[in-house]
Amino acid sequence: MTHSPSPLLLASLTTAALVGGCASTAVTDDAIVTNTSRALGLPPSAFTISNRADSGVQTTFIARTDGGRTYNCYVEGSVSVVGRVVSDAICQEMRQSDTPASARRSSSRPATGTAPTAAPACNALLRAAGRC
């Protein structure tokens, strides 16, 4: 005599498999705020979350602090038979310079016809790329 799985068990496993990889299902706004608070070391009231984008198991978003700092962050999440699982938030501060990008590029390269000068932090890779 063999036992076949119950239809309810099969339906539950099928549903878990279908939504298991969806960050939009696993990652709640509350999980984003809680995990970002922990990552930045700030209370949830000290920052705002915007630009949420779910892609597969990853959710990316922007965190802006009341102090004016901006962070590019992400969490990963999934749903399994044990429930929702959301990773810690990984955040990188987005630095903005007062110097336009074209000025930064031209100042990092010597003018045409000028011999490159060795910088104290120059290494073989930077020399090969003509950056020092």
ZALUMMAR-969271 format. One line per 10 residues: number of its first residue (from 1); their letters; for each residue x, y negated, z of N, C-alpha, C, O, CB. Coordinates in nm, 2 decimals, always signed. Atoms other than C-alpha are relative to their C-alpha. Glycine has a CB too. Example, Ala and Ser with C-alpha at 12.3 -4.5 7.8 and 13.67 -1.06 7.14 Angstrom:
BEGIN
1	as	+0.09 +0.12 +0.00 +1.23 +0.45 +0.78 +0.09 -0.12 +0.00 +0.19 -0.12 +0.07 -0.10 +0.00 +0.12 | -0.09 +0.11 +0.00 +1.37 +0.11 +0.71 -0.08 -0.11 +0.08 -0.03 -0.22 +0.09 +0.04 -0.05 -0.14
END
This chain:
BEGIN
1	mthspsplll	+0.08 +0.12 +0.00 +0.00 +0.00 +0.00 +0.09 -0.12 +0.00 +0.18 -0.14 +0.08 -0.10 +0.00 +0.12 | -0.08 +0.13 +0.01 +0.14 -0.34 -0.10 -0.08 -0.11 +0.04 -0.21 -0.11 +0.02 +0.06 -0.02 -0.14 | +0.07 +0.12 -0.05 +0.05 -0.67 +0.04 +0.03 -0.11 -0.11 +0.15 -0.14 -0.13 +0.04 -0.05 +0.14 | -0.03 +0.11 +0.09 +0.01 -0.96 -0.21 -0.02 -0.13 +0.08 -0.10 -0.14 +0.18 -0.10 +0.00 -0.12 | +0.01 +0.13 -0.08 +0.06 -1.32 -0.09 -0.14 -0.06 -0.02 -0.20 -0.04 -0.12 +0.11 -0.09 -0.06 | +0.13 +0.06 +0.00 -0.25 -1.51 -0.01 +0.00 -0.11 -0.10 +0.10 -0.18 -0.12 -0.04 -0.04 +0.14 | +0.01 +0.12 +0.10 -0.38 -1.77 -0.26 +0.04 -0.13 +0.07 +0.10 -0.22 +0.00 -0.14 -0.01 -0.06 | -0.03 +0.13 -0.07 -0.34 -2.04 +0.01 +0.15 -0.01 +0.01 +0.20 -0.12 -0.01 -0.06 +0.00 +0.14 | -0.15 +0.00 -0.01 +0.03 -1.95 +0.06 +0.06 -0.04 -0.14 +0.15 -0.12 -0.15 +0.06 +0.13 +0.05 | -0.05 +0.03 +0.13 +0.09 -1.96 -0.32 -0.03 -0.14 -0.04 +0.06 -0.21 -0.10 -0.07 +0.10 -0.10
11	aslttaalvg	+0.04 +0.14 +0.03 -0.09 -2.29 -0.35 +0.09 -0.10 +0.07 +0.14 -0.20 +0.02 -0.15 -0.03 +0.03 | -0.09 +0.08 -0.08 +0.12 -2.44 -0.07 +0.14 +0.00 -0.05 +0.20 -0.11 -0.06 +0.00 +0.05 +0.15 | -0.14 -0.01 +0.05 +0.45 -2.32 -0.21 +0.01 -0.07 -0.14 +0.11 -0.13 -0.16 +0.04 +0.15 -0.02 | +0.00 +0.06 +0.13 +0.36 -2.44 -0.56 +0.00 -0.15 +0.02 +0.07 -0.23 -0.05 -0.12 +0.04 -0.08 | +0.00 +0.15 -0.03 +0.27 -2.79 -0.42 +0.13 -0.05 +0.05 +0.18 -0.15 +0.01 -0.12 -0.03 +0.09 | -0.13 +0.04 -0.06 +0.59 -2.81 -0.22 +0.11 +0.00 -0.11 +0.19 -0.09 -0.11 +0.04 +0.10 +0.11 | -0.10 +0.00 +0.10 +0.79 -2.71 -0.52 -0.02 -0.12 -0.10 +0.08 -0.17 -0.15 -0.01 +0.13 -0.08 | +0.03 +0.11 +0.09 +0.62 -2.97 -0.74 +0.04 -0.14 +0.05 +0.09 -0.22 -0.02 -0.14 +0.00 -0.04 | -0.03 +0.13 -0.06 +0.66 -3.26 -0.50 +0.13 +0.00 +0.08 +0.17 -0.11 +0.13 -0.11 -0.05 +0.09 | -0.12 -0.01 -0.07 +0.98 -3.14 -0.34 +0.11 -0.09 -0.04 +0.19 -0.14 +0.04 +0.05 +0.14 +0.00
21	gcastavtdd	-0.11 +0.08 +0.04 +1.21 -3.35 -0.55 -0.04 -0.15 -0.02 +0.04 -0.23 -0.08 +0.05 +0.05 -0.13 | +0.05 +0.13 +0.03 +1.00 -3.67 -0.57 +0.03 -0.09 +0.12 -0.03 -0.08 +0.23 -0.15 +0.00 -0.03 | -0.03 +0.10 -0.10 +1.14 -3.96 -0.37 -0.12 -0.08 +0.04 -0.14 -0.12 +0.15 +0.12 -0.09 -0.04 | +0.12 +0.08 -0.03 +0.82 -4.15 -0.41 -0.10 +0.06 +0.10 -0.17 +0.00 +0.17 -0.07 -0.03 -0.13 | +0.09 -0.07 -0.10 +0.64 -3.88 -0.21 +0.07 +0.01 +0.13 +0.00 +0.00 +0.24 -0.03 +0.14 -0.06 | -0.07 -0.03 -0.12 +0.91 -3.82 +0.05 +0.04 -0.13 +0.08 +0.04 -0.13 +0.20 +0.12 +0.08 -0.03 | -0.05 +0.12 -0.07 +1.04 -4.17 +0.12 -0.11 -0.11 +0.02 -0.16 -0.17 -0.08 +0.12 -0.06 -0.09 | +0.10 +0.10 -0.03 +0.79 -4.40 +0.29 +0.07 -0.13 +0.03 +0.19 -0.14 +0.05 -0.08 +0.04 +0.13 | -0.05 +0.13 -0.03 +0.83 -4.77 +0.34 +0.06 -0.01 +0.14 +0.16 -0.07 +0.16 -0.10 -0.11 -0.02 | -0.05 +0.00 -0.14 +0.87 -4.71 +0.71 +0.13 +0.07 +0.01 +0.22 +0.02 +0.09 -0.11 +0.07 +0.09
31	aivtntsral	-0.13 -0.07 +0.00 +1.15 -4.46 +0.65 +0.11 -0.09 -0.05 +0.23 -0.09 +0.00 +0.00 +0.13 -0.08 | -0.10 +0.09 +0.06 +1.33 -4.72 +0.43 +0.04 -0.11 +0.11 +0.16 -0.13 +0.13 -0.05 -0.07 -0.12 | -0.03 +0.10 -0.10 +1.30 -4.99 +0.70 +0.08 +0.05 +0.12 +0.17 -0.01 +0.16 -0.13 -0.07 +0.05 | -0.06 -0.06 -0.12 +1.40 -4.76 +0.99 +0.15 +0.03 -0.04 +0.24 +0.00 +0.04 -0.07 +0.12 +0.04 | -0.14 -0.04 +0.03 +1.71 -4.62 +0.81 +0.09 -0.12 -0.04 +0.21 -0.11 -0.02 -0.01 +0.10 -0.12 | -0.08 +0.12 +0.04 +1.82 -4.96 +0.67 +0.03 -0.08 +0.13 +0.14 -0.13 +0.14 -0.08 -0.09 -0.09 | -0.03 +0.07 -0.13 +1.79 -5.11 +1.02 +0.12 +0.07 +0.07 +0.21 +0.00 +0.12 -0.12 +0.01 +0.09 | -0.11 -0.07 -0.06 +2.02 -4.84 +1.15 +0.13 -0.02 -0.08 +0.24 -0.03 -0.02 -0.03 +0.16 +0.00 | -0.12 +0.02 +0.08 +2.27 -4.88 +0.86 +0.06 -0.14 +0.01 +0.18 -0.15 +0.02 -0.04 +0.03 -0.15 | -0.05 +0.14 -0.01 +2.29 -5.26 +0.89 +0.02 -0.04 +0.14 +0.09 -0.14 +0.16 -0.10 -0.09 -0.07
41	glppsaftis	-0.02 +0.04 -0.14 +2.28 -5.27 +1.27 -0.09 -0.12 +0.03 -0.05 -0.20 +0.11 +0.14 -0.02 +0.03 | +0.09 +0.12 -0.03 +1.99 -5.52 +1.26 -0.14 +0.05 +0.03 -0.18 +0.16 -0.01 -0.01 -0.09 -0.13 | +0.14 -0.04 -0.02 +1.64 -5.51 +1.39 -0.08 -0.01 -0.13 -0.05 -0.09 -0.21 -0.07 -0.09 +0.11 | +0.08 +0.01 +0.12 +1.37 -5.45 +1.13 -0.06 -0.14 -0.04 -0.08 -0.16 -0.16 -0.12 +0.10 +0.01 | +0.06 +0.13 +0.03 +1.24 -5.80 +1.16 +0.11 -0.10 -0.05 +0.08 -0.21 -0.09 -0.05 -0.06 +0.13 | -0.10 +0.08 +0.05 +1.58 -5.94 +1.05 +0.04 +0.01 -0.15 +0.13 -0.05 -0.19 +0.13 +0.03 +0.08 | -0.03 -0.02 +0.14 +1.57 -5.83 +0.69 -0.13 +0.03 -0.08 -0.23 +0.07 -0.01 +0.10 +0.10 -0.03 | +0.12 -0.04 +0.08 +1.32 -5.78 +0.40 +0.05 +0.10 -0.11 +0.17 +0.09 -0.15 -0.06 -0.12 -0.06 | -0.03 -0.10 +0.10 +1.31 -5.50 +0.15 -0.07 -0.04 -0.13 -0.19 -0.08 -0.13 -0.04 +0.15 +0.04 | +0.07 +0.03 +0.12 +1.24 -5.56 -0.22 +0.06 +0.09 -0.11 +0.16 +0.16 -0.09 +0.02 -0.15 -0.04
51	nradsgvqtt	-0.05 -0.07 +0.12 +1.29 -5.41 -0.57 +0.02 +0.15 +0.02 +0.11 +0.21 -0.03 +0.14 -0.06 -0.04 | -0.01 -0.15 -0.02 +1.22 -5.05 -0.47 -0.02 +0.07 -0.13 -0.11 +0.03 -0.21 -0.11 +0.05 +0.10 | +0.01 -0.08 +0.12 +1.27 -4.80 -0.75 +0.03 +0.14 +0.04 +0.14 +0.18 +0.09 +0.10 -0.05 -0.11 | -0.02 -0.14 -0.03 +1.22 -4.43 -0.72 +0.04 +0.07 -0.13 -0.01 +0.05 -0.23 -0.13 +0.06 +0.05 | -0.05 -0.07 +0.12 +1.42 -4.20 -0.95 +0.04 +0.14 +0.05 +0.15 +0.15 +0.11 +0.12 -0.08 -0.07 | -0.03 -0.13 -0.05 +1.42 -3.83 -0.88 -0.01 +0.01 +0.15 -0.11 -0.03 +0.21 +0.14 +0.05 -0.05 | +0.00 +0.00 -0.15 +1.52 -3.78 -0.52 +0.06 -0.12 +0.06 +0.06 -0.13 +0.18 +0.08 +0.12 +0.04 | -0.06 +0.12 -0.05 +1.68 -4.12 -0.49 -0.09 -0.12 -0.01 -0.16 -0.14 -0.11 +0.13 -0.03 -0.07 | +0.08 +0.13 +0.00 +1.51 -4.45 -0.39 +0.10 -0.11 +0.02 +0.18 -0.11 +0.12 -0.11 +0.00 +0.11 | -0.09 +0.12 -0.02 +1.71 -4.77 -0.45 -0.08 -0.12 +0.03 -0.20 -0.13 +0.00 +0.08 -0.02 -0.13
61	fiartdggrt	+0.07 +0.12 -0.04 +1.62 -5.11 -0.31 +0.10 -0.10 +0.04 +0.22 -0.08 +0.06 -0.10 +0.03 +0.12 | -0.08 +0.11 -0.04 +1.75 -5.45 -0.21 -0.04 -0.04 +0.14 -0.16 -0.05 +0.17 -0.01 -0.12 -0.10 | +0.03 +0.05 -0.13 +1.78 -5.56 +0.15 +0.06 -0.14 +0.02 +0.18 -0.16 +0.00 +0.06 +0.10 +0.11 | -0.04 +0.13 -0.02 +1.80 -5.93 +0.22 -0.01 -0.04 +0.15 -0.12 -0.03 +0.21 -0.07 -0.10 -0.09 | +0.00 +0.04 -0.14 +1.89 -6.05 +0.57 -0.05 -0.14 +0.02 -0.04 -0.22 -0.07 +0.13 +0.02 +0.07 | +0.03 +0.13 -0.03 +1.76 -6.36 +0.74 +0.12 -0.10 -0.01 +0.10 -0.22 -0.02 -0.07 -0.01 +0.14 | -0.12 +0.08 +0.00 +2.12 -6.48 +0.75 +0.05 -0.02 -0.14 +0.15 -0.09 -0.16 +0.11 +0.07 +0.07 | -0.03 +0.03 +0.13 +2.13 -6.48 +0.37 +0.09 +0.10 -0.07 +0.12 +0.09 -0.19 +0.08 -0.13 -0.01 | -0.08 -0.11 +0.06 +2.33 -6.16 +0.30 -0.10 +0.09 -0.08 -0.21 +0.11 -0.04 +0.08 +0.08 +0.10 | +0.07 -0.09 +0.08 +2.21 -5.93 +0.03 +0.07 +0.13 -0.02 +0.19 +0.14 -0.04 -0.03 -0.06 -0.14
71	yncyvegsvs	-0.06 -0.14 +0.01 +2.27 -5.55 +0.02 -0.08 +0.08 -0.11 -0.20 +0.07 -0.12 -0.01 +0.07 +0.14 | +0.06 -0.09 +0.10 +2.21 -5.30 -0.26 +0.01 +0.14 +0.08 +0.11 +0.18 +0.12 +0.09 +0.01 -0.13 | +0.01 -0.12 -0.09 +2.09 -4.98 -0.08 -0.07 +0.11 -0.07 -0.14 +0.09 -0.17 -0.07 -0.03 +0.13 | +0.08 -0.12 +0.05 +1.96 -4.63 -0.15 -0.01 +0.10 +0.12 +0.07 +0.11 +0.21 +0.07 +0.06 -0.12 | +0.02 -0.12 -0.09 +1.82 -4.33 +0.04 -0.04 +0.11 -0.09 -0.08 +0.09 -0.21 -0.11 -0.03 +0.11 | +0.05 -0.12 +0.07 +1.75 -3.98 -0.08 -0.10 +0.07 +0.08 -0.08 +0.08 +0.20 +0.12 +0.09 -0.05 | +0.11 -0.07 -0.08 +1.44 -3.79 +0.02 -0.06 +0.12 -0.08 -0.06 +0.12 -0.20 -0.10 -0.09 +0.04 | +0.08 -0.11 +0.06 +1.25 -3.47 -0.04 -0.10 +0.05 +0.10 -0.09 +0.02 +0.22 +0.10 +0.11 -0.05 | +0.10 -0.07 -0.08 +0.96 -3.27 +0.09 +0.02 +0.15 -0.01 +0.04 +0.20 -0.12 -0.15 -0.04 -0.04 | -0.02 -0.15 +0.00 +1.01 -2.91 +0.20 -0.11 +0.06 +0.09 -0.20 -0.01 +0.14 +0.14 +0.04 +0.04
81	vvgrvvsdai	+0.09 -0.07 -0.09 +0.82 -2.66 +0.40 +0.01 -0.05 +0.15 -0.08 -0.02 +0.22 +0.02 +0.15 -0.01 | -0.01 +0.05 -0.14 +0.95 -2.82 +0.72 -0.04 -0.15 +0.01 -0.04 -0.21 +0.12 +0.15 +0.01 +0.04 | +0.05 +0.14 -0.01 +0.83 -3.17 +0.62 +0.09 -0.09 -0.09 +0.17 -0.05 -0.17 -0.01 -0.05 +0.14 | -0.08 +0.10 +0.08 +0.98 -3.49 +0.48 +0.14 -0.01 +0.06 +0.16 +0.00 +0.18 -0.07 -0.14 +0.01 | -0.14 +0.02 -0.03 +1.36 -3.53 +0.48 +0.05 -0.12 -0.07 +0.04 -0.12 -0.20 +0.08 +0.13 -0.03 | -0.05 +0.12 +0.06 +1.51 -3.87 +0.42 +0.14 -0.03 +0.06 +0.16 -0.02 +0.18 -0.09 -0.13 +0.03 | -0.14 +0.03 -0.04 +1.88 -3.95 +0.43 +0.02 -0.13 +0.07 -0.07 -0.21 +0.07 +0.10 +0.01 -0.13 | -0.04 +0.13 -0.06 +2.05 -4.23 +0.61 +0.01 -0.10 -0.12 +0.03 -0.06 -0.24 +0.13 +0.00 +0.08 | -0.01 +0.10 +0.10 +2.05 -4.56 +0.41 +0.15 -0.03 -0.03 +0.22 -0.04 +0.07 -0.08 -0.13 +0.04 | -0.14 +0.04 +0.04 +2.37 -4.63 +0.22 -0.01 -0.14 -0.06 -0.08 -0.16 -0.16 +0.06 +0.11 -0.10
91	cqemrqsdtp	+0.02 +0.13 +0.04 +2.41 -5.00 +0.17 +0.14 -0.06 -0.03 +0.24 -0.04 +0.04 -0.07 -0.09 +0.10 | -0.12 +0.07 +0.04 +2.68 -5.21 -0.01 -0.04 -0.15 -0.01 -0.13 -0.18 -0.08 +0.06 +0.06 -0.13 | +0.03 +0.14 +0.01 +2.69 -5.59 +0.04 +0.03 -0.05 -0.15 +0.13 -0.01 -0.20 +0.08 -0.08 +0.10 | -0.01 +0.05 +0.13 +2.64 -5.77 -0.29 +0.06 -0.14 +0.02 +0.00 -0.23 +0.07 -0.14 -0.01 -0.08 | -0.07 +0.13 -0.02 +2.90 -6.05 -0.30 -0.02 -0.09 -0.12 -0.01 -0.04 -0.24 +0.15 +0.02 +0.03 | +0.02 +0.09 +0.11 +2.83 -6.35 -0.51 +0.11 -0.11 +0.01 +0.12 -0.17 +0.12 -0.14 -0.07 -0.01 | -0.10 +0.09 +0.00 +3.11 -6.58 -0.61 -0.05 -0.14 -0.05 -0.14 -0.14 -0.14 +0.13 +0.05 -0.08 | +0.03 +0.14 +0.06 +3.09 -6.96 -0.68 +0.06 -0.01 -0.13 +0.02 -0.10 -0.21 +0.05 -0.11 +0.10 | -0.07 +0.01 +0.13 +3.32 -6.90 -0.98 -0.08 +0.08 -0.10 -0.11 +0.20 -0.08 +0.15 +0.05 +0.02 | +0.06 -0.08 +0.10 +3.15 -6.80 -1.30 +0.08 +0.12 -0.05 +0.20 +0.12 -0.03 -0.03 -0.09 -0.12
101	asarrsssrp	-0.07 -0.12 +0.04 +3.23 -6.46 -1.44 +0.11 -0.03 -0.11 +0.22 +0.04 -0.10 -0.10 +0.10 -0.06 | -0.10 +0.02 +0.10 +3.41 -6.60 -1.74 +0.13 -0.07 +0.05 +0.24 -0.04 +0.01 -0.06 -0.10 -0.11 | -0.12 +0.06 -0.06 +3.64 -6.81 -1.52 +0.08 +0.11 +0.08 +0.20 +0.10 +0.08 -0.04 -0.11 +0.09 | -0.07 -0.11 -0.08 +3.72 -6.50 -1.30 +0.08 +0.08 -0.10 +0.19 +0.12 -0.07 -0.10 +0.08 +0.08 | -0.07 -0.09 +0.09 +3.81 -6.30 -1.61 +0.12 -0.07 -0.05 +0.23 -0.01 -0.06 -0.09 +0.03 -0.12 | -0.12 +0.07 +0.06 +4.04 -6.57 -1.76 +0.11 -0.02 +0.11 +0.23 -0.02 +0.07 -0.04 -0.13 -0.06 | -0.10 +0.02 -0.10 +4.21 -6.63 -1.43 +0.08 +0.13 +0.04 +0.19 +0.12 +0.10 -0.06 -0.06 +0.13 | -0.07 -0.13 -0.04 +4.30 -6.26 -1.38 +0.09 +0.04 -0.11 +0.17 +0.13 -0.09 -0.11 +0.11 +0.02 | -0.09 -0.04 +0.11 +4.48 -6.24 -1.72 +0.09 -0.12 -0.04 +0.04 -0.23 -0.03 -0.08 +0.04 -0.12 | -0.09 +0.11 +0.04 +4.78 -6.44 -1.83 -0.05 -0.05 -0.14 -0.11 +0.02 -0.22 +0.14 +0.04 +0.00
111	atgtaptaap	+0.03 +0.05 +0.13 +4.73 -6.67 -2.13 +0.08 +0.07 -0.10 +0.19 +0.12 -0.08 +0.03 -0.16 +0.00 | -0.07 -0.06 +0.12 +4.83 -6.54 -2.47 +0.14 -0.06 -0.01 +0.15 -0.19 -0.01 -0.08 -0.01 -0.13 | -0.14 +0.05 +0.02 +5.21 -6.57 -2.52 +0.07 -0.02 +0.13 +0.19 -0.05 +0.13 -0.01 -0.12 -0.07 | -0.07 +0.02 -0.12 +5.28 -6.59 -2.15 +0.03 +0.14 +0.06 -0.05 +0.23 +0.06 -0.09 -0.07 +0.10 | -0.05 -0.13 -0.05 +5.48 -6.31 -1.99 -0.07 +0.03 +0.13 -0.09 -0.06 +0.21 +0.15 +0.01 +0.02 | +0.07 -0.03 -0.13 +5.29 -6.13 -1.71 +0.10 -0.01 +0.11 +0.22 +0.03 +0.10 -0.06 +0.14 -0.01 | -0.08 +0.01 -0.12 +5.43 -6.19 -1.36 -0.04 +0.11 +0.09 -0.16 +0.14 +0.10 -0.01 -0.14 +0.06 | +0.03 -0.11 -0.10 +5.46 -5.92 -1.10 -0.06 -0.06 +0.13 -0.01 -0.16 +0.18 +0.13 +0.07 +0.03 | +0.07 +0.05 -0.12 +5.22 -5.97 -0.81 +0.05 +0.10 +0.11 +0.09 +0.21 +0.08 -0.15 +0.01 -0.02 | -0.04 -0.09 -0.11 +5.30 -5.83 -0.46 -0.07 +0.13 +0.00 -0.02 +0.23 +0.04 -0.01 -0.07 +0.13
121	acnallraag	+0.08 -0.12 -0.01 +5.02 -5.58 -0.49 +0.00 +0.08 -0.14 -0.09 +0.17 -0.16 -0.14 -0.03 +0.04 | +0.00 -0.06 +0.13 +5.11 -5.47 -0.85 +0.06 +0.14 +0.01 +0.16 +0.17 +0.08 +0.09 -0.08 -0.09 | -0.04 -0.14 +0.01 +5.14 -5.09 -0.91 +0.01 +0.04 -0.14 -0.02 -0.04 -0.23 -0.10 +0.09 +0.08 | -0.02 -0.05 +0.14 +5.21 -4.88 -1.21 -0.13 +0.00 -0.08 -0.12 -0.03 -0.20 +0.06 +0.15 +0.00 | +0.13 +0.00 +0.08 +4.84 -4.85 -1.31 -0.03 -0.14 -0.04 -0.07 -0.16 -0.16 -0.11 +0.06 +0.09 | +0.03 +0.14 +0.04 +4.79 -5.23 -1.30 +0.10 -0.05 -0.10 +0.06 -0.12 -0.19 +0.01 -0.09 +0.13 | -0.10 +0.04 +0.10 +5.12 -5.28 -1.49 -0.04 +0.05 -0.14 -0.04 -0.02 -0.24 +0.14 +0.04 +0.03 | +0.04 -0.07 +0.12 +5.00 -5.03 -1.76 -0.12 -0.07 -0.06 -0.13 -0.07 -0.19 -0.02 +0.14 +0.02 | +0.12 +0.07 +0.05 +4.67 -5.22 -1.79 +0.03 -0.14 -0.03 -0.07 -0.21 -0.08 -0.11 +0.01 +0.10 | -0.03 +0.14 +0.03 +4.85 -5.55 -1.83 -0.06 -0.10 +0.10 -0.08 -0.22 +0.06 -0.04 -0.03 -0.14
131	rc	+0.06 +0.09 -0.10 +4.70 -5.69 -1.51 +0.10 -0.07 +0.09 +0.06 -0.14 +0.18 -0.09 +0.08 +0.08 | -0.10 +0.07 -0.08 +5.03 -5.80 -1.35 +0.13 -0.01 -0.07 +0.23 -0.06 -0.01 +0.02 +0.08 +0.13
END
